[in-house]
């Protein structure tokens, strides 16, 4: 058996869909609908957000071709602006860009579970889910990709 496993196309697409659409719909849509009562306005805003995101993806694609190194924003900003900007971007991505959405999604899940089973503590549920998913992903890339 080949010990090298890479994330496949299906897993990558699932990750993008879960990250962009799932988190947005399950956490922010209610706040948007609270202030904006027009379905058309919401759809236009989401369409504009999708167009802007697509443009960002194209820019990252071009940067990836122009600077073919691993490291993402850190490498791009370090090369294009200054290494200290890349360093700061890396720290912001680690704390706000990656950890905060995981915390937000797990707290949203804890809130939804609490609505169904009021005896469940929201924070305990969120921490448990993050711990379980972390353990699953720590097992092996193939196991995490399957989940």
MDTraj code that builds the backbone (N, CA, C; nanometers):
import mdtraj as md
import numpy as np

residues = "UNK UNK UNK UNK UNK UNK UNK UNK UNK UNK UNK UNK UNK UNK UNK UNK UNK UNK UNK UNK UNK UNK UNK UNK UNK UNK UNK UNK UNK UNK UNK UNK UNK UNK UNK UNK UNK UNK UNK UNK UNK UNK UNK UNK UNK UNK UNK UNK UNK UNK UNK UNK UNK UNK UNK UNK UNK UNK UNK UNK UNK UNK UNK UNK UNK UNK UNK UNK UNK UNK UNK UNK UNK UNK UNK UNK UNK UNK UNK UNK UNK UNK UNK UNK UNK UNK UNK UNK UNK UNK UNK UNK UNK UNK UNK UNK UNK UNK UNK UNK UNK UNK UNK UNK UNK UNK UNK UNK UNK UNK UNK UNK UNK UNK UNK UNK UNK UNK UNK UNK UNK UNK UNK UNK UNK UNK UNK UNK UNK UNK UNK UNK UNK UNK UNK UNK UNK UNK UNK UNK UNK UNK UNK UNK UNK UNK UNK".split()
xyz = np.array([
    [0.0832, -0.1182, 0.0000],
    [0.0000, 0.0000, 0.0000],
    [0.0876, 0.1244, 0.0000],
    [0.0475, 0.2229, -0.0763],
    [0.1215, 0.3474, -0.0834],
    [0.0959, 0.4276, 0.0448],
    [0.2031, 0.4644, 0.1157],
    [0.1878, 0.5367, 0.2415],
    [0.1640, 0.6858, 0.2196],
    [0.1804, 0.7318, 0.0964],
    [0.1571, 0.8715, 0.0666],
    [0.0143, 0.8884, 0.0168],
    [-0.0646, 0.9638, 0.0918],
    [-0.2028, 0.9878, 0.0527],
    [-0.2213, 1.1377, 0.0362],
    [-0.2826, 1.1751, -0.0732],
    [-0.3081, 1.3160, -0.0988],
    [-0.4583, 1.3398, -0.0982],
    [-0.4945, 1.4601, -0.0666],
    [-0.6361, 1.4962, -0.0686],
    [-0.6832, 1.4924, -0.2129],
    [-0.7935, 1.4228, -0.2362],
    [-0.8478, 1.4091, -0.3707],
    [-0.9397, 1.5248, -0.4080],
    [-0.9848, 1.5219, -0.5324],
    [-1.0706, 1.6272, -0.5858],
    [-1.2018, 1.6359, -0.5078],
    [-1.2668, 1.5225, -0.4814],
    [-1.3938, 1.5202, -0.4097],
    [-1.3790, 1.5799, -0.2701],
    [-1.2719, 1.5433, -0.1999],
    [-1.2487, 1.5964, -0.0658],
    [-1.2228, 1.7457, -0.0702],
    [-1.1445, 1.7912, -0.1666],
    [-1.1154, 1.9346, -0.1779],
    [-1.2420, 2.0145, -0.2059],
    [-1.3250, 1.9651, -0.2977],
    [-1.4507, 2.0331, -0.3290],
    [-1.5424, 2.0330, -0.2068],
    [-1.5506, 1.9214, -0.1375],
    [-1.6347, 1.9130, -0.0171],
    [-1.5882, 2.0109, 0.0899],
    [-1.4575, 2.0249, 0.1039],
    [-1.4019, 2.1171, 0.2026],
    [-1.4393, 2.2614, 0.1698],
    [-1.4281, 2.2991, 0.0441],
    [-1.4635, 2.4355, 0.0024],
    [-1.6125, 2.4606, 0.0240],
    [-1.6949, 2.3654, -0.0150],
    [-1.8401, 2.3820, 0.0014],
    [-1.8752, 2.3930, 0.1494],
    [-1.8196, 2.3062, 0.2316],
    [-1.8492, 2.3098, 0.3752],
    [-1.8015, 2.4400, 0.4379],
    [-1.6856, 2.4860, 0.3971],
    [-1.6275, 2.6061, 0.4552],
    [-1.7030, 2.7313, 0.4128],
    [-1.7257, 2.7464, 0.2851],
    [-1.7857, 2.8695, 0.2335],
    [-1.9373, 2.8732, 0.2494],
    [-2.0023, 2.7720, 0.2008],
    [-2.1479, 2.7742, 0.1999],
    [-2.2035, 2.7316, 0.3344],
    [-2.1554, 2.6208, 0.3874],
    [-2.2088, 2.5689, 0.5129],
    [-2.1967, 2.6665, 0.6276],
    [-2.0793, 2.7192, 0.6510],
    [-2.0595, 2.8118, 0.7613],
    [-2.1385, 2.9398, 0.7395],
    [-2.1400, 2.9916, 0.6173],
    [-2.2142, 3.1140, 0.5886],
    [-2.3628, 3.0990, 0.6078],
    [-2.4184, 2.9901, 0.5572],
    [-2.5632, 2.9691, 0.5670],
    [-2.6037, 2.9411, 0.7109],
    [-2.5288, 2.8568, 0.7806],
    [-2.5705, 2.8150, 0.9137],
    [-2.5375, 2.9146, 1.0236],
    [-2.4526, 3.0133, 0.9961],
    [-2.4167, 3.1067, 1.1031],
    [-2.4520, 3.2516, 1.0734],
    [-2.4390, 3.2979, 0.9519],
    [-2.4574, 3.4411, 0.9264],
    [-2.5883, 3.4770, 0.8577],
    [-2.6544, 3.3834, 0.7931],
    [-2.7754, 3.4152, 0.7182],
    [-2.8855, 3.4712, 0.8084],
    [-2.8999, 3.4186, 0.9278],
    [-3.0014, 3.4692, 1.0200],
    [-2.9799, 3.6156, 1.0544],
    [-2.8538, 3.6548, 1.0759],
    [-2.8242, 3.7951, 1.1054],
    [-2.8564, 3.8843, 0.9852],
    [-2.8283, 3.8347, 0.8661],
    [-2.8584, 3.9118, 0.7455],
    [-3.0088, 3.9280, 0.7285],
    [-3.0844, 3.8218, 0.7496],
    [-3.2292, 3.8272, 0.7328],
    [-3.2964, 3.9114, 0.8406],
    [-3.2304, 3.9261, 0.9547],
    [-3.2859, 4.0060, 1.0630],
    [-3.2960, 4.1532, 1.0223],
    [-3.1942, 4.2021, 0.9513],
    [-3.1903, 4.3434, 0.9121],
    [-3.2420, 4.3689, 0.7708],
    [-3.2254, 4.2733, 0.6819],
    [-3.2671, 4.2906, 0.5425],
    [-3.3820, 4.1946, 0.5158],
    [-3.4966, 4.2466, 0.4841],
    [-3.6161, 4.1636, 0.4696],
    [-3.6465, 4.1270, 0.3248],
    [-3.5653, 4.1727, 0.2320],
    [-3.5873, 4.1454, 0.0903],
    [-3.5041, 4.0247, 0.0462],
    [-3.5717, 3.9214, -0.0026],
    [-3.5015, 3.8029, -0.0520],
    [-3.4124, 3.8408, -0.1708],
    [-3.4620, 3.9274, -0.2573],
    [-3.3848, 3.9705, -0.3741],
    [-3.2537, 4.0371, -0.3305],
    [-3.2609, 4.1249, -0.2301],
    [-3.1405, 4.1928, -0.1818],
    [-3.0389, 4.0933, -0.1269],
    [-3.0864, 3.9954, -0.0510],
    [-2.9961, 3.8927, 0.0038],
    [-2.9290, 3.8156, -0.1089],
    [-3.0071, 3.7754, -0.2096],
    [-2.9506, 3.7002, -0.3215],
    [-2.8486, 3.7829, -0.3992],
    [-2.8761, 3.9116, -0.4183],
    [-2.7810, 3.9988, -0.4882],
    [-2.6524, 4.0122, -0.4069],
    [-2.6663, 4.0304, -0.2748],
    [-2.5476, 4.0401, -0.1898],
    [-2.4651, 3.9121, -0.1940],
    [-2.5321, 3.7970, -0.1905],
    [-2.4600, 3.6694, -0.1976],
    [-2.3955, 3.6509, -0.3346],
    [-2.4626, 3.6941, -0.4393],
    [-2.4047, 3.6857, -0.5736],
    [-2.2800, 3.7734, -0.5838],
    [-2.2883, 3.8960, -0.5329],
    [-2.1708, 3.9839, -0.5335],
    [-2.0562, 3.9242, -0.4515],
    [-2.0905, 3.8679, -0.3355],
    [-1.9881, 3.8019, -0.2537],
    [-1.9239, 3.6848, -0.3274],
    [-2.0053, 3.6088, -0.4011],
    [-1.9521, 3.4973, -0.4800],
    [-1.8597, 3.5447, -0.5910],
    [-1.8968, 3.6537, -0.6570],
    [-1.8123, 3.7095, -0.7637],
    [-1.6796, 3.7581, -0.7065],
    [-1.6857, 3.8274, -0.5945],
    [-1.5626, 3.8760, -0.5311],
    [-1.4753, 3.7582, -0.4874],
    [-1.5365, 3.6548, -0.4308],
    [-1.4608, 3.5356, -0.3899],
    [-1.3971, 3.4670, -0.5097],
    [-1.4712, 3.4596, -0.6203],
    [-1.4171, 3.3988, -0.7419],
    [-1.2965, 3.4774, -0.7933],
    [-1.3062, 3.6108, -0.7898],
    [-1.1925, 3.6936, -0.8312],
    [-1.0719, 3.6688, -0.7415],
    [-1.0968, 3.6553, -0.6109],
    [-0.9879, 3.6241, -0.5180],
    [-0.9244, 3.4897, -0.5482],
    [-1.0071, 3.3913, -0.5836],
    [-0.9544, 3.2591, -0.6189],
    [-0.8676, 3.2675, -0.7444],
    [-0.9106, 3.3472, -0.8417],
    [-0.8300, 3.3645, -0.9630],
    [-0.6956, 3.4306, -0.9314],
    [-0.6971, 3.5285, -0.8426],
    [-0.5726, 3.5956, -0.8032],
    [-0.4794, 3.4966, -0.7346],
    [-0.5340, 3.4157, -0.6420],
    [-0.4503, 3.3159, -0.5756],
    [-0.3964, 3.2139, -0.6757],
    [-0.4768, 3.1769, -0.7737],
    [-0.4298, 3.0850, -0.8770],
    [-0.3125, 3.1422, -0.9543],
    [-0.3234, 3.2686, -0.9919],
    [-0.2141, 3.3347, -1.0654],
    [-0.0896, 3.3483, -0.9786],
    [-0.1089, 3.3835, -0.8505],
    [0.0055, 3.3934, -0.7593],
    [0.0722, 3.2575, -0.7412],
    [-0.0082, 3.1529, -0.7356],
    [0.0465, 3.0186, -0.7224],
    [0.1316, 2.9783, -0.8411],
    [0.0923, 3.0234, -0.9596],
    [0.1715, 2.9959, -1.0796],
    [0.2972, 3.0820, -1.0815],
    [0.2841, 3.2086, -1.0418],
    [0.3979, 3.3008, -1.0451],
    [0.4998, 3.2710, -0.9356],
    [0.4528, 3.2265, -0.8189],
    [0.5404, 3.1962, -0.7058],
    [0.5091, 3.0533, -0.6603],
    [0.5659, 2.9532, -0.7278],
    [0.5310, 2.8127, -0.6984],
    [0.6015, 2.7568, -0.5749],
    [0.5632, 2.8061, -0.4585],
    [0.6178, 2.7572, -0.3321],
    [0.5039, 2.7341, -0.2351],
    [0.5207, 2.6439, -0.1421],
    [0.4183, 2.6242, -0.0406],
    [0.4306, 2.7349, 0.0640],
    [0.3178, 2.7661, 0.1267],
    [0.3189, 2.8696, 0.2291],
    [0.2088, 2.9715, 0.2127],
    [0.1423, 2.9705, 0.0974],
    [0.0269, 3.0568, 0.0752],
    [0.0538, 3.2043, 0.0942],
    [-0.0362, 3.2696, 0.1694],
    [-0.0282, 3.4146, 0.1883],
    [0.1058, 3.4583, 0.2444],
    [0.1617, 3.3788, 0.3341],
    [0.2902, 3.4153, 0.3924],
    [0.3952, 3.4354, 0.2838],
    [0.4047, 3.3396, 0.1937],
    [0.5048, 3.3480, 0.0874],
    [0.4723, 3.4632, -0.0080],
    [0.3462, 3.4731, -0.0464],
    [0.3076, 3.5770, -0.1424],
    [0.3353, 3.7165, -0.0883],
    [0.2887, 3.7425, 0.0340],
    [0.3086, 3.8762, 0.0910],
    [0.4548, 3.9029, 0.1240],
    [0.5289, 3.8003, 0.1661],
    [0.6716, 3.8178, 0.1950],
    [0.7481, 3.8547, 0.0695],
    [0.7142, 3.7911, -0.0420],
    [0.7837, 3.8190, -0.1677],
    [0.7378, 3.9511, -0.2294],
    [0.6070, 3.9776, -0.2248],
    [0.5519, 4.0933, -0.2954],
    [0.5624, 4.2232, -0.2175],
    [0.5534, 4.2187, -0.0834],
    [0.5563, 4.3421, -0.0051],
    [0.6791, 4.3459, 0.0856],
    [0.6772, 4.2632, 0.1911],
    [0.7893, 4.2591, 0.2858],
    [0.7726, 4.1359, 0.3744],
    [0.8834, 4.0735, 0.4172],
    [0.8721, 3.9543, 0.5016],
    [0.7932, 3.9768, 0.6312],
    [0.8007, 4.0967, 0.6890],
    [0.7267, 4.1208, 0.8134],
    [0.5754, 4.1198, 0.7885],
    [0.5327, 4.1637, 0.6718],
    [0.3899, 4.1605, 0.6373],
    [0.3446, 4.0152, 0.6213],
    [0.4267, 3.9333, 0.5585],
    [0.3960, 3.7913, 0.5460],
    [0.3879, 3.7233, 0.6814],
    [0.4801, 3.7581, 0.7710],
    [0.4806, 3.7020, 0.9061],
    [0.3523, 3.7392, 0.9803],
    [0.3147, 3.8679, 0.9753],
    [0.1922, 3.9117, 1.0433],
    [0.0687, 3.8439, 0.9836],
    [0.0679, 3.8281, 0.8526],
    [-0.0439, 3.7617, 0.7865],
    [-0.0566, 3.6167, 0.8324],
    [0.0572, 3.5515, 0.8494],
    [0.0563, 3.4135, 0.8977],
    [-0.0049, 3.4022, 1.0360],
    [0.0304, 3.4934, 1.1244],
    [-0.0259, 3.4905, 1.2597],
    [-0.1744, 3.5231, 1.2595],
    [-0.2154, 3.6192, 1.1784],
    [-0.3572, 3.6530, 1.1705],
    [-0.4353, 3.5344, 1.1134],
    [-0.3812, 3.4700, 1.0103],
    [-0.4484, 3.3537, 0.9527],
    [-0.4603, 3.2412, 1.0535],
    [-0.3555, 3.2183, 1.1315],
    [-0.3579, 3.1096, 1.2303],
    [-0.4616, 3.1331, 1.3389],
    [-0.4740, 3.2571, 1.3835],
    [-0.5648, 3.2849, 1.4941],
    [-0.7053, 3.3200, 1.4461],
    [-0.7166, 3.4178, 1.3602],
    [-0.8474, 3.4653, 1.3171],
    [-0.8976, 3.3869, 1.1963],
    [-0.8112, 3.3612, 1.1005],
    [-0.8531, 3.2986, 0.9761],
    [-0.8884, 3.1518, 0.9869],
    [-0.8241, 3.0791, 1.0771],
    [-0.8495, 2.9357, 1.0884],
    [-0.9193, 2.9001, 1.2195],
    [-0.8682, 2.9468, 1.3304],
    [-0.9231, 2.9082, 1.4605],
    [-1.0608, 2.9692, 1.4865],
    [-1.0796, 3.0947, 1.4519],
    [-1.2078, 3.1611, 1.4797],
    [-1.3250, 3.0971, 1.4042],
    [-1.3125, 3.0647, 1.2750],
    [-1.4253, 2.9987, 1.2086],
    [-1.4575, 2.8608, 1.2670],
    [-1.3556, 2.7884, 1.3096],
    [-1.3803, 2.6583, 1.3725],
    [-1.4569, 2.6790, 1.5032],
    [-1.4143, 2.7766, 1.5821],
    [-1.4840, 2.8055, 1.7077],
    [-1.6274, 2.8510, 1.6813],
    [-1.6455, 2.9377, 1.5817],
    [-1.7792, 2.9878, 1.5495],
    [-1.8711, 2.8748, 1.5036],
    [-1.8220, 2.7901, 1.4150],
    [-1.9044, 2.6796, 1.3650],
    [-1.9379, 2.5813, 1.4767],
    [-1.8418, 2.5524, 1.5637],
    [-1.8695, 2.4583, 1.6724],
    [-1.9657, 2.5183, 1.7740],
    [-1.9566, 2.6476, 1.7998],
    [-2.0517, 2.7123, 1.8905],
    [-2.1917, 2.7159, 1.8285],
    [-2.1984, 2.7380, 1.6976],
    [-2.3287, 2.7334, 1.6304],
    [-2.3888, 2.5941, 1.6417],
    [-2.3072, 2.4905, 1.6205],
    [-2.3554, 2.3539, 1.6346],
    [-2.4020, 2.3276, 1.7778],
    [-2.3240, 2.3736, 1.8763],
    [-2.3625, 2.3578, 2.0159],
    [-2.4954, 2.4257, 2.0462],
    [-2.5174, 2.5421, 1.9859],
    [-2.6440, 2.6138, 2.0045],
    [-2.7598, 2.5366, 1.9440],
    [-2.7389, 2.4807, 1.8238],
    [-2.8441, 2.4024, 1.7588],
    [-2.8763, 2.2762, 1.8394],
    [-2.7732, 2.2087, 1.8898],
    [-2.7945, 2.0882, 1.9709],
    [-2.8675, 2.1250, 2.1002],
    [-2.8294, 2.2390, 2.1595],
    [-2.8934, 2.2853, 2.2830],
    [-3.0423, 2.3141, 2.2615],
    [-3.0786, 2.3628, 2.1438],
    [-3.2204, 2.3888, 2.1133],
    [-3.2999, 2.2582, 2.1093],
    [-3.2345, 2.1512, 2.0628],
    [-3.3019, 2.0207, 2.0552],
    [-3.2992, 1.9495, 2.1898],
    [-3.1832, 1.9531, 2.2559],
    [-3.1657, 1.8878, 2.3866],
    [-3.1181, 1.9946, 2.4856],
    [-3.2088, 2.0611, 2.5558],
    [-3.1718, 2.1732, 2.6437],
    [-3.0730, 2.1376, 2.7558],
    [-3.0617, 2.0101, 2.7908],
    [-2.9694, 1.9701, 2.8979],
    [-2.8232, 1.9777, 2.8544],
    [-2.7994, 1.9821, 2.7236],
    [-2.6620, 1.9855, 2.6712],
    [-2.6057, 2.1266, 2.6865],
    [-2.4868, 2.1352, 2.7443],
    [-2.4173, 2.2630, 2.7576],
    [-2.3569, 2.3013, 2.6223],
    [-2.3817, 2.4239, 2.5776],
    [-2.3363, 2.4687, 2.4452],
    [-2.1846, 2.4608, 2.4335],
    [-2.1136, 2.5152, 2.5316],
    [-1.9668, 2.5182, 2.5262],
    [-1.9086, 2.3771, 2.5327],
    [-1.9629, 2.2929, 2.6200],
    [-1.9135, 2.1551, 2.6308],
    [-1.9359, 2.0797, 2.5003],
    [-2.0509, 2.1000, 2.4399],
    [-2.0794, 2.0355, 2.3113],
    [-1.9803, 2.0819, 2.2047],
    [-1.9572, 2.2142, 2.1987],
    [-1.8645, 2.2696, 2.0996],
    [-1.7229, 2.2149, 2.1194],
    [-1.6767, 2.2129, 2.2425],
    [-1.5422, 2.1609, 2.2712],
    [-1.5308, 2.0128, 2.2377],
    [-1.6350, 1.9366, 2.2694],
    [-1.6347, 1.7932, 2.2408],
    [-1.6267, 1.7678, 2.0907],
    [-1.7054, 1.8423, 2.0138],
    [-1.7044, 1.8245, 1.8685],
    [-1.5675, 1.8590, 1.8110],
    [-1.5091, 1.9697, 1.8557],
    [-1.3762, 2.0078, 1.8064],
    [-1.2731, 1.9015, 1.8433],
    [-1.2791, 1.8490, 1.9650],
    [-1.1844, 1.7452, 2.0075],
    [-1.2008, 1.6182, 1.9253],
    [-1.3242, 1.5756, 1.9007],
    [-1.3480, 1.4531, 1.8230],
    [-1.3001, 1.4700, 1.6791],
    [-1.3364, 1.5807, 1.6182],
    [-1.2942, 1.6043, 1.4793],
    [-1.1423, 1.6160, 1.4701],
    [-1.0800, 1.6777, 1.5706],
    [-0.9334, 1.6873, 1.5725],
    [-0.8709, 1.5481, 1.5795],
    [-0.9247, 1.4623, 1.6664],
    [-0.8726, 1.3254, 1.6776],
    [-0.8905, 1.2476, 1.5477],
    [-1.0053, 1.2642, 1.4838],
    [-1.0298, 1.1955, 1.3560],
    [-0.9267, 1.2397, 1.2522],
    [-0.9037, 1.3702, 1.2438],
    [-0.8082, 1.4204, 1.1454],
    [-0.6632, 1.3862, 1.1815],
    [-0.6358, 1.3681, 1.3094],
    [-0.5004, 1.3330, 1.3516],
    [-0.4670, 1.1873, 1.3229],
    [-0.5688, 1.1034, 1.3039],
    [-0.5446, 0.9610, 1.2786],
    [-0.4658, 0.9398, 1.1498],
    [-0.5222, 0.9861, 1.0409],
    [-0.4599, 0.9682, 0.9101],
    [-0.5318, 1.0588, 0.8116],
    [-0.4606, 1.1082, 0.7143],
    [-0.5196, 1.1985, 0.6160],
    [-0.6344, 1.1313, 0.5421],
    [-0.6219, 1.0025, 0.5147],
    [-0.7272, 0.9306, 0.4429],
    [-0.8540, 0.9223, 0.5272],
    [-0.8400, 0.8998, 0.6582],
    [-0.9551, 0.8933, 0.7482],
    [-1.0223, 1.0308, 0.7551],
    [-0.9435, 1.1350, 0.7760],
    [-0.9981, 1.2701, 0.7814],
    [-1.0638, 1.3117, 0.6522],
    [-1.0053, 1.2744, 0.5407],
    [-1.0637, 1.3072, 0.4102],
    [-1.1974, 1.2356, 0.3917],
    [-1.2053, 1.1129, 0.4383],
    [-1.3298, 1.0387, 0.4267],
    [-1.4416, 1.1003, 0.5093],
    [-1.4071, 1.1484, 0.6267],
    [-1.5075, 1.2112, 0.7126],
    [-1.5515, 1.3420, 0.6512],
])
top = md.Topology()
chain = top.add_chain()
for i, resn in enumerate(residues, 1):
    res = top.add_residue(resn, chain, resSeq=i)
    for name in ("N", "CA", "C"):
        top.add_atom(name, md.element.get_by_symbol(name[0]), res)
traj = md.Trajectory(xyz[None], top)
